Amino acid sequence: TLGSTATTIEFSHRLLAATLVMTLVVLAIKSRDRGPALLALGTTVVAALLGAAIVALSLANPYLIAVHYALAMFLLATLVVVNVRAGNLGASAVHPGDASGRTMRSTRAGAGLAFLVVVFGALVANVPGAATSCQGFPLCRSVVLGGIPFLLHVIHRTLAFLLFGHLFAVAY
């Protein structure tokens, strides 16, 4: 309903996100590299349309919600790239080739694993029964529900442990 707290929160989210993205894209386009900025703009449009469709059509599909969340995370990563290439976030002091190949590979692997952990986390949070299918930590001491919900939960946990191990090894 119009004027409800949920509607106010949803509208504020959209307005803030659109303002932030447009500001960052304009700043990036004015500086150096337009490619990632335009990718961020396109991702914003796709994510906004998907989000609007999910809300307007009352699509309670957990997989669409996870795709929407994945697009949001991809947009965040793209905006980081946009800002780094624009010289923000301390990037003006860094030059191409400053990092070793090993550092670049480790960074990409960590970012990829983190993205997968977040996407599977969104699935665990939204697929009915997935969040409660595996009871206990770090291993499942009891399985409440099997099948896809349990599999999603186990994959999420496994990826999270892999990410932790990767980050620990990189820091070590």
C-alpha positions in Angstrom: 0.0 0.0 0.0 1.1 3.5 -0.7 2.6 5.3 2.3 3.4 2.0 4.1 6.9 1.6 5.7 7.8 -1.2 3.2 6.8 1.0 0.3 8.9 3.9 1.7 11.9 1.7 2.2 11.6 0.2 -1.3 11.2 3.6 -3.0 14.1 5.1 -0.9 16.3 2.2 -1.9 15.6 2.7 -5.6 16.1 6.5 -5.4 19.3 6.2 -3.5 20.7 3.5 -5.7 19.8 5.3 -8.9 21.3 8.6 -7.6 24.5 6.9 -6.5 25.0 4.9 -9.7 24.2 7.9 -11.9 26.6 10.1 -10.0 29.4 7.6 -10.1 28.9 6.8 -13.8 28.9 10.5 -14.7 32.1 11.1 -12.7 33.7 8.1 -14.4 32.6 9.0 -17.9 34.1 12.5 -17.3 37.4 11.0 -16.3 39.1 8.2 -18.2 37.5 4.9 -19.0 34.0 4.8 -20.3 33.6 1.0 -20.8 33.1 -0.1 -17.2 30.9 3.0 -16.6 28.6 2.1 -19.4 28.5 -1.5 -18.2 27.5 -0.2 -14.8 24.8 1.9 -16.3 23.5 -1.1 -18.4 23.6 -3.4 -15.3 21.7 -0.8 -13.3 18.9 -0.7 -16.0 18.7 -4.5 -16.1 18.7 -4.9 -12.3 16.0 -2.1 -12.0 13.8 -3.7 -14.6 14.1 -7.2 -13.0 13.5 -5.7 -9.5 10.4 -3.9 -10.8 9.1 -7.0 -12.4 9.6 -9.1 -9.3 7.7 -6.5 -7.2 5.0 -5.6 -9.7 4.2 -9.2 -10.7 4.6 -10.5 -7.1 7.1 -13.0 -8.3 8.2 -14.8 -5.2 10.6 -17.0 -7.3 13.7 -17.4 -5.1 15.9 -17.9 -8.2 14.8 -14.6 -9.8 15.5 -12.9 -6.4 18.9 -14.5 -6.3 19.6 -13.3 -9.9 18.5 -9.8 -8.9 20.9 -9.9 -6.0 23.7 -11.3 -8.2 23.2 -8.4 -10.5 23.5 -6.0 -7.6 26.8 -7.6 -6.5 28.0 -7.5 -10.1 27.1 -3.8 -10.2 28.9 -3.1 -7.0 32.1 -4.8 -8.4 31.7 -2.9 -11.7 31.4 0.4 -9.7 34.6 -0.4 -7.9 36.3 -1.0 -11.2 34.9 2.3 -12.5 36.2 4.2 -9.5 39.6 2.6 -9.5 40.1 3.3 -13.2 39.0 6.9 -12.5 41.8 7.1 -10.0 39.6 7.0 -6.9 39.9 4.8 -3.8 43.7 5.4 -3.7 44.2 4.1 -7.3 45.9 7.2 -8.5 49.1 6.0 -6.7 49.0 2.5 -8.4 50.2 1.9 -11.9 49.5 -1.1 -14.3 52.1 -3.8 -13.6 52.7 -2.9 -10.0 51.1 -6.2 -8.8 52.6 -9.5 -9.6 50.8 -12.1 -11.7 50.3 -14.2 -8.6 48.6 -11.3 -6.8 46.3 -10.7 -9.7 45.4 -14.4 -9.9 44.8 -14.6 -6.1 42.6 -11.4 -6.3 40.5 -12.7 -9.1 40.1 -16.1 -7.5 39.0 -14.4 -4.2 36.6 -12.1 -5.9 35.1 -15.0 -7.9 34.7 -17.2 -4.8 33.2 -14.3 -2.8 30.7 -13.7 -5.6 29.7 -17.3 -5.6 29.4 -17.4 -1.8 27.1 -14.4 -1.9 24.9 -15.8 -4.7 24.5 -19.1 -3.0 23.8 -17.3 0.2 21.0 -15.5 -1.5 19.7 -18.8 -2.7 19.9 -20.3 0.8 18.1 -17.3 2.2 15.3 -17.4 -0.4 14.7 -21.0 -1.5 12.1 -22.5 0.9 13.6 -24.9 3.4 17.2 -24.2 2.4 18.1 -22.1 5.4 16.9 -24.7 7.9 17.8 -27.8 5.9 21.3 -28.2 7.5 21.4 -27.8 11.3 24.7 -27.3 13.1 28.0 -25.7 12.4 30.5 -26.2 10.9 29.0 -29.5 9.7 25.4 -30.6 9.4 24.6 -32.5 12.6 21.1 -33.0 11.4 19.4 -32.8 8.0 15.9 -31.4 8.2 15.1 -31.3 4.4 17.0 -33.0 1.6 17.1 -32.4 -2.1 17.8 -29.0 -3.7 17.5 -26.9 -0.5 20.0 -29.1 1.3 22.4 -29.1 -1.7 22.3 -25.3 -2.0 23.1 -25.1 1.7 26.0 -27.5 1.5 27.4 -25.8 -1.6 27.2 -22.4 0.1 29.0 -23.7 3.2 31.7 -25.4 1.1 32.3 -22.3 -1.0 32.5 -20.2 2.2 35.1 -22.5 3.7 37.1 -22.4 0.4 36.9 -18.6 0.4 38.1 -18.5 4.1 41.0 -20.9 3.3 41.9 -18.9 0.2 41.9 -15.6 2.0 43.8 -17.1 5.0 46.5 -18.5 2.6 46.8 -15.2 0.7 47.2 -13.3 4.0 49.7 -15.9 5.3 
